[in-house]
Amino acid sequence: MKHSPDFAEIKAMDKADPLRAMRDQFILPEGVLYLDGNSLGAASAAVLKSLQEATQEWSQDLIKSWNKAGWFELPLALGDRIGQLIGAARGQVVVCDTTSSNLYKVLHAALAMRPDRSVIVAEGGSFPTDLYVAEGVMSVLSGKSMRLEGVDAPDIESLIDESVAVVLINHVNYKTGELRDMAALTQKAHDAGSLIIWDLCHSAGALPVHLDEAKADFAVGCTYKYLNGGPGAPAFIYAAQHLQGQIRQPLSGWWGHARPFAFEQTYDASAGIGQFLCGTQPILSMRALKGALSIWEQVDLNMVRQKSIALTDLFINLVEAKCADYGFELESNRNGQKRGSQVSFSHANSYEIMQALIARGVLGDFRAPSSMRFGFTPLYTSYEDVWQAVQVLEDVMKSGVWRDAQYAVRTAVT
């Protein structure tokens, strides 16, 4: 059996942690062990400061702030900053809109670039919005179909052939945390003449991503999870430089026009990544994100990844050592190199157990039908947090408190 550290060893791990000082930059409530940063990252002092500056700009300079404070350039400026975190050279990432609407734009554009092909390949276990958006795209394009991993074949590689226009894939699975090999799968798609779209929602800010190195075509992602941009923070799009001259996306709003202030009657798309913009962008949210991204100037992503693996390894180790008799089954990959920054365990009563944990200040989440999901954000999660969370889990199971009827009442957000 793998050695389970005692509390003294846990304290020593925190003392030796090169990222331990980063925690002080985040605002975490007393009495809460926050293991849900994979759904919504914690607030930081930098975000609140940036929001205060933005409201001052708005209240004092009013419309002049579009130029004076650089509001109009934020989508591209922030895009380049995110590009540094996902392995993209300048001019290939733009911050805008939501992941869902961005996926619609990118998927539509990619299909148009392969007009002689009809198939979209995706995961049956994908985050549902990806599949919903794909269905929406197919509803307005005749003759398109979708093949799903886990439905039409056990692995996605088996589904890719010369009829496939686009492969839509999550870099990290939202439920299990399974990490895909970006370079290998991108090469597989390209060998068949297909384009590939990577969903980075659960990897951006959690681990190093190498879009350019992998020769990826497109990517989308959100900024409110590991990037800590705030609830509903704007999403981003990546489009490889060599493809940008071929792209035509369907939401042709005035911000994506080559000359938006010429107010021309017909649409002429911007030549670069800015063509993915549509309407006026949410500046207060953008300014919050600007504050959130400033923290990453102090951080080495390789250190983040090393700590992420150590945190998740520790959690698995402690749960299996202390809660071995309570029916938990590990859903995540045991190999940390093949796992994102989250761990899922299944249990027949996952919902009730998670509600009991939340009531005691351990915030994870439940994903139907039976997953308890815990996210580990290395910038503010300590090894002691992991130790304490498992102590609470053990007590919840040993005492049987999760059986209380109040925890069986299902709510919309868990």
Stockholm file with secondary structure:
# STOCKHOLM 1.0

chainA/1-414         MKHSPDFAEIKAMDKADPLRAMRDQFILPEGVLYLDGNSLGAASAAVLKSLQEATQEWSQDLIKSWNKAGWFELPLALGDRIGQLIGAARGQVVVCDTTSSNLYKVLHAALAMRPDRSVIVAEGGSFPTDLYVAEGVMSVLSGKSMRLEGVDAPDIESLIDESVAVVLINHVNYKTGELRDMAALTQKAHDAGSLIIWDLCHSAGALPVHLDEAKADFAVGCTYKYLNGGPGAPAFIYAAQHLQGQIRQPLSGWWGHARPFAFEQTYDASAGIGQFLCGTQPILSMRALKGALSIWEQVDLNMVRQKSIALTDLFINLVEAKCADYGFELESNRNGQKRGSQVSFSHANSYEIMQALIARGVLGDFRAPSSMRFGFTPLYTSYEDVWQAVQVLEDVMKSGVWRDAQYAVRTAVT
#=GR chainA/1-414 SS CCCCCCHHHHHHHHHHCTTGGGGGGEECCTTCEECCTTTSCCEEHHHHHHHHHHHHHHHHHGGGHHHHTCTTTHHHHHHHHHHHHTTCCTTSEEECSCHHHHHHHHHHHHHHTCTTCCEEEEETTSCHHHHHHHHHHHHHSTTCEEEEETTTBSSGGGGCSTTEEEEEEESBCTTTCBBCCHHHHHHHHHHTTCEEEEECTTTTTTSCCCHHHHTCCEEEECSSSTTCCCTTCCCEEEECGGGGGGCCCSCCCGGGBSSGGGCCSSCCBCSSGGGGCCSCCCHHHHHHHHHHHHGGGGCCHHHHHHHHHHHHHHHHHHHHHHSTTTTCEECSCSSGGGBCSEEEEECTTHHHHHHHHHHTTEECEEETTTEEEEECCTTTCCHHHHHHHHHHHHHHHHHTGGGSGGGGSCCSCC
#=GC SS_cons         CCCCCCHHHHHHHHHHCTTGGGGGGEECCTTCEECCTTTSCCEEHHHHHHHHHHHHHHHHHGGGHHHHTCTTTHHHHHHHHHHHHTTCCTTSEEECSCHHHHHHHHHHHHHHTCTTCCEEEEETTSCHHHHHHHHHHHHHSTTCEEEEETTTBSSGGGGCSTTEEEEEEESBCTTTCBBCCHHHHHHHHHHTTCEEEEECTTTTTTSCCCHHHHTCCEEEECSSSTTCCCTTCCCEEEECGGGGGGCCCSCCCGGGBSSGGGCCSSCCBCSSGGGGCCSCCCHHHHHHHHHHHHGGGGCCHHHHHHHHHHHHHHHHHHHHHHSTTTTCEECSCSSGGGBCSEEEEECTTHHHHHHHHHHTTEECEEETTTEEEEECCTTTCCHHHHHHHHHHHHHHHHHTGGGSGGGGSCCSCC
//
